Amino acid sequence: MAKSKPIGLAWRSSTLFIVSTVGIGLFTDLFLYGIVVPILPFILADRVDLPQDKIQSHVSALLAAYAGASVLFSPPAGIIADRVSTRQAPFLIGLVALLAATLMLFLGQSVAVLTVARILQGTSAAVVWTIGLALVLDTVGPENLGKTIGSVKTCFHGFEQVLTIFQIFGFISIGELAAPVLGGVVYKKAGYAGVFGIGFGILAVDFIMRLLLIEKKTAARWDAANDESQDDAGEQDENAATEDAGEEEPLLRKKEGDDYKVPEGQNKAIKSFPILYCLKDPRLLTALLLAFNQATLLATFDATIPTEAQELFGFDSLKAGLLFIALVLPYLLLGPVAGWLVDRFGPKPAAVLGFGYLVPVLILLRLARPGGTSQIVIYCALLTLCGIGLAVIGSPSVVEASYVVQRYDKANPEFFGEQGPYAQLYGINSMVFSAGLTLGPIISGGLKDSIGYGNMNVVVAMLCLVTALLSVVYIGGKPRLLRQR
């Protein structure tokens, strides 16, 4: 006897619901990561009874534990995402790990328990980000995904779908940047129970949405005839687009595509994990460096703002959390504009100008001194300037990486397989980003303790300068002057 269709099949398998579910999942991960940032110093002092001179190093270590676990588990998650028949099961497993981590953070009263909790959070992040983006890829196709996160110019599925995904990823950024603010405010007013109550509430919504989700390929089994007609239409549109491109594309462009051909006779490791071949491309390596440095900057702010505010102004968790508003507002207001500019002009201008702009701004953070209202205003103004830079550098890395890998995929469809190397790319990107989140707190915390907050920011500024110079050379391809040599 044939099974009846699941209730709500149409909306549960719709693009909007699938992408929204992934967006909520990624939002939950970043939100639960960030909401404890401003209260970690107080958890370690009040609940674990650590002496004040050990707070900074342990805050940095706990932030690094999350990212270190994500580094280790991201590549395996990418491989799994390309090989499993369903994305929903590992997506749910990642949420179970996140629930366990949140419970441990809520109840833990030792450094060991808190560390295990952060490791579980990092493991969940590796699964959720890699599997989640692969699920979006299955839903909208690589062309649309590249258009959404970056500036790939070949979209066949409609503006509304692209706009929807763009809004989802903008929503994720709110979780990343607003969580520290909310964490500090709620902790001051309602304590640990209030902070983690919000976390458990978001986890409940996330769990329900992941449970309700029905993948496109699963839904197709219930309506095969309709699915076949959609596939035929999609093939006709894609073929028409390919024919048009073939008529208009100059011979030079076809010759340029030969640069992305993968020679035969690759070793077993590359055949098993084909994204490794793409890592020979300096453009992709530079794009990943941008992701690493972006994460390093975010982690540096997360690790040092609460402790610096406490030292300079005697701020508690509430006031330290409110300082993050200076970073959040520019990002929220300018992030979509910066993303549109990257889509319009490519990733090179944003990468070069964004990282170059951050050099003097980071150096100026040394101007903050202990004091009253005037010094607090100066520090907030400088953080706002930093927030502008963070908004500009938010998308060039993943745009460039997606664009480069798409070129390899189009030039070697048999080598990369039917699904392409995109899940593997997101696994590598997650690993690199997490490495930045790992090293950022360790390096910044160590530098702050040894050479001071101002000199620490000079070192970070030099990192941004090197990144800007490398972006000039490699992001978007070499400049004409260098290509002629």
C-alpha positions as CSV (number, residue, x, y, z in Angstrom):
1,M,0.0,0.0,0.0
2,A,1.5,3.4,-1.0
3,K,2.3,5.8,1.7
4,S,0.4,9.1,1.8
5,K,2.3,12.3,1.2
6,P,3.7,14.0,4.3
7,I,1.6,16.8,5.6
8,G,2.7,20.2,4.2
9,L,5.0,18.6,1.7
10,A,4.9,21.7,-0.6
11,W,6.0,24.2,1.9
12,R,8.4,21.9,3.9
13,S,10.3,21.2,0.7
14,S,10.1,24.7,-0.7
15,T,13.3,26.7,-1.3
16,L,12.2,29.4,1.1
17,F,11.7,26.9,4.0
18,I,14.9,24.9,3.3
19,V,17.1,28.0,3.1
20,S,15.4,29.6,6.1
21,T,16.1,26.4,8.1
22,V,19.7,26.4,7.2
23,G,19.8,30.2,8.0
24,I,18.3,29.5,11.4
25,G,20.8,26.7,12.0
26,L,23.8,28.9,11.2
27,F,22.3,31.8,13.2
28,T,21.9,29.4,16.2
29,D,25.5,28.3,15.9
30,L,26.9,31.9,15.8
31,F,24.4,33.2,18.3
32,L,25.3,30.5,20.9
33,Y,29.0,31.1,20.2
34,G,28.8,34.8,20.7
35,I,26.3,35.1,23.5
36,V,28.7,33.8,26.1
37,V,31.6,36.0,24.9
38,P,31.0,39.0,27.2
39,I,30.1,36.8,30.2
40,L,33.0,34.4,30.0
41,P,35.3,36.5,32.2
42,F,32.5,36.6,34.8
43,I,31.8,32.9,34.6
44,L,35.5,32.1,35.2
45,A,35.7,34.6,38.1
46,D,32.4,33.9,39.8
47,R,31.7,30.2,39.1
48,V,35.2,28.8,38.6
49,D,37.0,31.1,41.1
50,L,39.9,31.9,38.8
51,P,42.3,34.7,39.9
52,Q,42.0,37.9,37.9
53,D,45.5,37.5,36.3
54,K,44.4,34.2,34.7
55,I,41.1,35.4,33.3
56,Q,42.4,36.7,29.9
57,S,44.4,33.5,29.1
58,H,41.4,31.2,29.9
59,V,39.0,33.4,28.0
60,S,41.2,33.1,25.0
61,A,41.7,29.3,25.5
62,L,37.9,28.7,25.7
63,L,37.3,30.8,22.5
64,A,40.1,28.8,20.8
65,A,38.7,25.4,21.9
66,Y,35.6,26.0,19.9
67,A,37.4,27.0,16.8
68,G,40.0,24.3,17.1
69,A,37.4,21.6,17.2
70,S,35.8,23.1,14.1
71,V,39.2,23.1,12.3
72,L,39.6,19.4,13.0
73,F,36.1,18.3,12.0
74,S,35.3,20.6,9.0
75,P,37.2,18.6,6.3
76,P,35.6,15.3,7.3
77,A,32.2,17.0,7.3
78,G,32.9,18.2,3.8
79,I,33.7,14.7,2.6
80,I,30.6,13.3,4.4
81,A,28.4,16.0,2.8
82,D,29.5,14.9,-0.7
83,R,28.9,11.2,0.0
84,V,25.8,10.8,2.1
85,S,22.5,10.4,0.4
86,T,20.7,12.8,2.8
87,R,21.7,16.0,4.5
88,Q,19.0,16.1,7.1
89,A,20.4,13.3,9.4
90,P,23.9,14.8,9.9
91,F,22.3,18.2,10.2
92,L,20.2,17.0,13.1
93,I,23.2,15.2,14.7
94,G,25.0,18.5,14.7
95,L,22.2,20.1,16.6
96,V,22.3,17.4,19.3
97,A,26.0,18.1,19.9
98,L,25.1,21.8,20.2
99,L,22.4,21.1,22.7
100,A,24.8,19.0,24.8
101,A,27.4,21.8,24.7
102,T,24.8,24.5,25.8
103,L,23.8,22.3,28.8
104,M,27.4,21.9,29.8
105,L,28.1,25.6,29.6
106,F,25.0,26.3,31.7
107,L,25.8,23.8,34.4
108,G,29.6,23.5,34.3
109,Q,31.6,24.7,37.2
110,S,35.1,23.8,36.1
111,V,37.5,24.8,33.4
112,A,37.5,21.2,32.1
113,V,33.7,21.0,31.7
114,L,33.6,24.4,30.0
115,T,36.4,23.4,27.6
116,V,34.6,20.2,26.6
117,A,31.4,22.2,26.0
118,R,33.3,24.6,23.7
119,I,34.8,21.6,21.8
120,L,31.3,20.2,21.3
121,Q,30.2,23.6,20.0
122,G,33.0,23.6,17.5
123,T,32.2,20.1,16.4
124,S,28.6,21.1,15.8
125,A,29.7,24.2,13.9
126,A,31.8,22.1,11.5
127,V,28.8,19.9,10.8
128,V,26.2,22.6,10.6
129,W,28.1,25.0,8.4
130,T,29.4,22.4,5.9
131,I,26.3,20.3,5.7
132,G,24.0,23.4,5.8
133,L,25.7,25.1,2.9
134,A,25.7,21.8,1.0
135,L,22.0,21.6,1.6
136,V,21.5,25.1,0.2
137,L,23.6,24.0,-2.8
138,D,21.3,21.0,-3.4
139,T,18.3,23.3,-3.2
140,V,19.3,26.2,-5.5
141,G,22.2,24.9,-7.5
142,P,25.9,26.1,-7.6
143,E,25.2,29.1,-9.9
144,N,22.6,30.6,-7.6
145,L,24.7,29.8,-4.5
146,G,27.6,31.6,-6.0
147,K,25.4,34.6,-6.9
148,T,24.0,34.7,-3.3
149,I,27.2,34.6,-1.3
150,G,29.3,36.2,-4.0
151,S,29.2,37.7,-7.4
152,V,28.9,34.8,-9.9
153,K,27.1,36.3,-12.8
154,T,25.3,33.2,-14.1
155,C,21.9,32.8,-12.4
156,F,19.1,30.9,-13.9
157,H,16.6,30.6,-11.1
158,G,15.2,34.1,-10.6
159,F,15.9,37.2,-8.6
160,E,13.4,36.4,-5.8
161,Q,15.2,33.3,-4.9
162,V,18.6,35.1,-4.8
163,L,17.2,37.9,-2.7
164,T,15.7,35.4,-0.3
165,I,19.1,33.7,0.3
166,F,20.9,37.0,0.5
167,Q,18.5,38.1,3.3
168,I,19.1,34.8,5.1
169,F,22.9,35.3,5.1
170,G,22.4,38.9,6.3
171,F,20.3,37.5,9.1
172,I,23.1,35.2,10.1
173,S,25.5,38.1,10.5
174,I,23.1,39.6,13.0
175,G,23.5,36.5,15.2
176,E,27.3,36.8,14.9
177,L,27.5,40.4,16.0
178,A,24.4,41.0,18.1
179,A,24.8,38.0,20.4
180,P,27.6,39.5,22.5
181,V,25.5,42.6,23.1
182,L,22.5,40.6,24.1
183,G,24.6,38.2,26.3
184,G,26.0,41.1,28.3
185,V,22.7,42.8,28.7
186,V,20.7,39.7,29.7
187,Y,23.4,38.4,32.1
188,K,23.3,41.7,34.0
189,K,19.5,41.7,34.3
190,A,18.7,38.0,34.6
191,G,21.9,36.1,35.2
192,Y,23.0,32.8,33.7
193,A,19.4,31.5,33.6
194,G,18.3,34.4,31.4
195,V,21.2,34.0,29.0
196,F,20.9,30.3,28.5
197,G,17.1,30.5,28.5
198,I,17.4,32.5,25.3
199,G,19.8,29.9,24.0
200,F,17.5,26.9,24.7
201,G,14.6,28.8,23.1
202,I,16.5,29.3,19.9
203,L,17.6,25.7,19.9
204,A,14.0,24.5,20.2
205,V,13.0,26.6,17.2
206,D,16.0,25.3,15.3
207,F,15.2,21.7,16.2
208,I,11.6,21.9,15.0
209,M,12.6,23.5,11.7
210,R,15.2,20.8,11.0
211,L,12.8,18.1,11.9
212,L,10.1,19.5,9.6
213,L,12.5,20.0,6.6
214,I,12.1,17.8,3.6
215,E,14.9,17.8,1.0
216,K,14.0,18.5,-2.6
217,K,15.2,15.1,-3.7
218,T,13.0,13.4,-1.1
219,A,10.0,15.5,-2.1
220,A,10.6,14.5,-5.7
221,R,9.8,10.9,-4.9
222,W,6.2,11.9,-4.0
223,D,5.7,13.9,-7.2
224,A,8.0,12.4,-9.8
225,A,6.0,13.6,-12.8
226,N,6.1,17.2,-11.6
227,D,9.8,16.9,-10.7
228,E,10.6,15.6,-14.2
229,S,8.8,18.5,-15.9
230,Q,10.8,21.0,-13.7
231,D,14.0,19.2,-14.6
232,D,13.2,19.4,-18.3
233,A,12.4,23.1,-18.1
234,G,15.6,23.7,-16.1
235,E,17.7,21.8,-18.7
236,Q,16.1,23.8,-21.5
237,D,16.9,27.1,-19.7
238,E,20.4,26.0,-19.0
239,N,21.0,24.7,-22.5
240,A,19.7,28.0,-23.9
241,A,22.0,29.9,-21.6
242,T,24.9,27.8,-22.6
243,E,24.2,28.3,-26.3
244,D,23.9,32.0,-25.9
245,A,27.2,32.0,-24.0
246,G,28.8,30.0,-26.7
247,E,27.7,32.4,-29.4
248,E,28.8,35.5,-27.5
249,E,31.8,34.2,-25.6
250,P,35.1,35.2,-27.3
251,L,37.7,32.7,-28.1
252,L,40.0,34.3,-25.6
253,R,37.6,33.3,-22.8
254,K,37.6,29.7,-24.0
255,K,41.3,29.6,-24.1
256,E,41.3,31.1,-20.6
257,G,39.2,28.1,-19.5
258,D,42.0,25.8,-20.4
259,D,44.0,27.2,-17.4
260,Y,41.5,25.4,-15.1
261,K,41.8,22.0,-16.8
262,V,42.9,19.2,-14.4
263,P,45.5,16.9,-16.0
264,E,44.9,13.2,-16.0
265,G,46.7,10.9,-13.7
266,Q,46.1,12.6,-10.3
267,N,47.0,10.7,-7.1
268,K,44.6,8.9,-4.9
269,A,44.3,11.7,-2.3
270,I,43.3,14.3,-4.9
271,K,40.8,11.9,-6.5
272,S,39.2,11.3,-3.1
273,F,39.3,14.9,-2.1
274,P,39.4,16.8,-5.4
275,I,39.2,20.3,-3.9
276,L,42.9,19.7,-3.0
277,Y,43.9,20.3,-6.6
278,C,42.2,23.7,-6.6
279,L,44.4,24.7,-3.6
280,K,47.3,25.1,-6.1
281,D,45.6,28.2,-7.3
282,P,47.1,31.4,-5.6
283,R,43.7,33.1,-6.0
284,L,42.0,30.5,-4.0
285,L,44.8,30.4,-1.4
286,T,44.5,34.2,-1.0
287,A,40.8,34.0,-0.7
288,L,41.2,31.5,2.1
289,L,43.7,33.8,3.7
290,L,41.1,36.6,3.7
291,A,38.7,34.3,5.5
292,F,41.4,33.4,8.0
293,N,42.2,37.1,8.7
294,Q,38.6,38.1,8.9
295,A,38.0,35.4,11.6
296,T,41.2,36.5,13.4
297,L,39.9,40.0,13.6
298,L,36.5,39.0,14.9
299,A,38.0,36.7,17.5
300,T,40.4,39.4,18.5
301,F,37.6,41.8,19.2
302,D,35.6,39.0,21.0
303,A,38.5,38.1,23.3
304,T,39.8,41.6,24.1
305,I,36.9,44.1,24.2
306,P,35.3,42.7,27.4
307,T,38.6,42.5,29.3
308,E,39.9,45.9,28.0
309,A,36.6,47.6,28.9
310,Q,36.8,46.1,32.4
311,E,40.4,47.3,32.8
312,L,40.0,50.8,31.3
313,F,36.5,51.8,32.6
314,G,35.6,49.2,35.2
315,F,32.8,47.9,33.1
316,D,30.6,44.9,34.1
317,S,29.2,42.4,31.7
318,L,26.2,44.6,30.7
319,K,28.4,47.6,29.8
320,A,31.0,45.5,28.1
321,G,28.3,43.8,26.0
322,L,26.9,47.2,25.0
323,L,30.3,48.2,23.6
324,F,29.7,45.6,20.8
325,I,26.9,47.7,19.5
326,A,29.7,49.9,18.0
327,L,30.8,47.0,15.9
328,V,27.2,45.7,15.2
329,L,25.6,48.8,13.8
330,P,28.1,49.6,11.0
331,Y,28.1,45.9,10.0
332,L,24.3,45.7,9.8
333,L,23.9,49.0,8.0
334,L,26.8,48.8,5.6
335,G,27.1,45.0,5.1
336,P,24.4,44.7,2.4
337,V,25.8,47.8,0.6
338,A,29.3,46.3,0.7
339,G,28.0,43.0,-0.6
340,W,26.2,44.7,-3.4
341,L,29.4,46.6,-4.3
342,V,31.3,43.3,-4.4
343,D,28.7,41.9,-6.7
344,R,28.9,45.0,-8.9
345,F,32.7,45.5,-9.0
346,G,34.2,42.2,-7.9
347,P,36.0,41.2,-4.7
348,K,39.3,43.0,-5.3
349,P,38.3,46.6,-4.4
350,A,36.6,45.5,-1.2
351,A,39.4,43.3,-0.1
352,V,42.1,45.9,-0.9
353,L,40.3,48.9,0.5
354,G,38.7,47.1,3.4
355,F,41.9,45.6,4.8
356,G,43.9,48.7,3.9
357,Y,41.4,50.9,5.7
358,L,41.7,48.8,8.9
359,V,45.4,49.4,9.2
360,P,45.3,53.0,10.6
361,V,42.0,52.4,12.4
362,L,43.4,49.5,14.4
363,I,46.5,51.5,15.2
364,L,44.3,54.3,16.5
365,L,42.8,52.0,19.1
366,R,45.8,52.7,21.3
367,L,44.4,56.2,21.9
368,A,41.9,54.7,24.4
369,R,42.9,55.5,28.0
370,P,41.4,54.9,31.5
371,G,38.9,57.6,32.2
372,G,35.3,58.8,32.2
373,T,32.8,59.6,29.5
374,S,35.1,61.2,27.1
375,Q,37.4,58.2,26.9
376,I,34.5,55.9,26.6
377,V,33.2,57.9,23.6
378,I,36.6,57.8,22.0
379,Y,36.8,54.0,22.4
380,C,33.3,53.6,21.0
381,A,34.0,55.8,18.0
382,L,37.1,53.8,17.2
383,L,35.2,50.5,17.5
384,T,32.6,52.0,15.1
385,L,35.3,52.7,12.6
386,C,36.5,49.1,13.0
387,G,32.9,48.0,12.4
388,I,32.9,49.8,9.0
389,G,36.0,47.9,8.0
390,L,34.5,44.6,9.1
391,A,31.5,45.3,6.9
392,V,33.6,45.9,3.9
393,I,35.7,42.7,4.3
394,G,32.7,40.5,5.0
395,S,32.2,38.9,1.6
396,P,35.2,39.1,-0.7
397,S,36.8,35.9,0.6
398,V,33.9,33.5,-0.1
399,V,33.0,35.3,-3.3
400,E,36.5,34.8,-4.7
401,A,36.7,31.2,-3.5
402,S,33.3,30.3,-5.0
403,Y,34.2,32.0,-8.3
404,V,37.5,30.2,-8.7
405,V,36.2,26.8,-7.7
406,Q,33.2,27.2,-10.1
407,R,35.7,27.7,-12.9
408,Y,37.5,24.5,-12.1
409,D,34.1,22.7,-11.8
410,K,32.9,23.9,-15.2
411,A,36.2,23.0,-16.9
412,N,36.3,19.5,-15.3
413,P,32.7,18.3,-14.7
414,E,33.7,14.6,-14.8
415,F,36.6,15.0,-12.4
416,F,34.5,16.8,-9.7
417,G,31.4,14.7,-10.0
418,E,27.7,15.5,-10.4
419,Q,27.5,17.6,-7.2
420,G,30.8,19.4,-7.8
421,P,33.4,20.3,-5.1
422,Y,31.3,22.9,-3.3
423,A,30.7,21.0,-0.1
424,Q,34.4,20.3,0.1
425,L,35.1,24.0,-0.5
426,Y,32.8,25.0,2.4
427,G,34.5,22.4,4.6
428,I,37.9,23.9,3.8
429,N,36.6,27.4,4.2
430,S,35.0,26.5,7.5
431,M,38.3,25.0,8.6
432,V,40.3,28.1,7.7
433,F,37.8,30.4,9.3
434,S,37.8,28.3,12.4
435,A,41.6,28.4,12.4
436,G,41.4,32.1,12.5
437,L,38.9,31.9,15.4
438,T,41.3,29.5,17.1
439,L,44.5,31.5,16.7
440,G,42.9,35.0,17.1
441,P,42.2,34.7,20.8
442,I,45.4,32.9,21.6
443,I,47.6,35.4,19.7
444,S,45.7,38.5,20.7
445,G,45.4,37.4,24.4
446,G,49.1,36.6,24.6
447,L,50.1,39.9,22.9
448,K,47.8,41.9,25.1
449,D,49.3,40.4,28.2
450,S,52.9,40.8,27.0
451,I,53.1,44.0,25.0
452,G,49.8,45.7,25.9
453,Y,46.5,46.4,24.1
454,G,47.8,49.2,21.9
455,N,50.9,47.3,20.6
456,M,48.7,44.2,20.1
457,N,46.5,46.2,17.7
458,V,49.6,47.4,15.8
459,V,50.5,43.7,15.1
460,V,47.0,43.0,13.9
461,A,47.2,46.1,11.7
462,M,50.3,44.8,10.0
463,L,48.5,41.6,9.3
464,C,45.8,43.6,7.6
465,L,48.4,45.5,5.6
466,V,50.0,42.2,4.3
467,T,46.5,41.0,3.4
468,A,45.7,44.1,1.4
469,L,48.9,43.9,-0.6
470,L,48.3,40.2,-1.4
471,S,44.7,41.1,-2.4
472,V,46.1,43.6,-4.9
473,V,48.2,40.9,-6.6
474,Y,45.9,37.9,-6.5
475,I,42.2,38.6,-5.7
476,G,40.2,38.8,-8.9
477,G,43.4,37.8,-10.9
478,K,46.7,39.6,-11.3
479,P,46.6,43.3,-12.3
480,R,47.4,43.9,-16.0
481,L,50.8,45.4,-15.1
482,L,51.9,42.2,-13.4
483,R,50.4,39.9,-16.1
484,Q,52.5,41.7,-18.8
485,R,55.7,40.8,-17.1
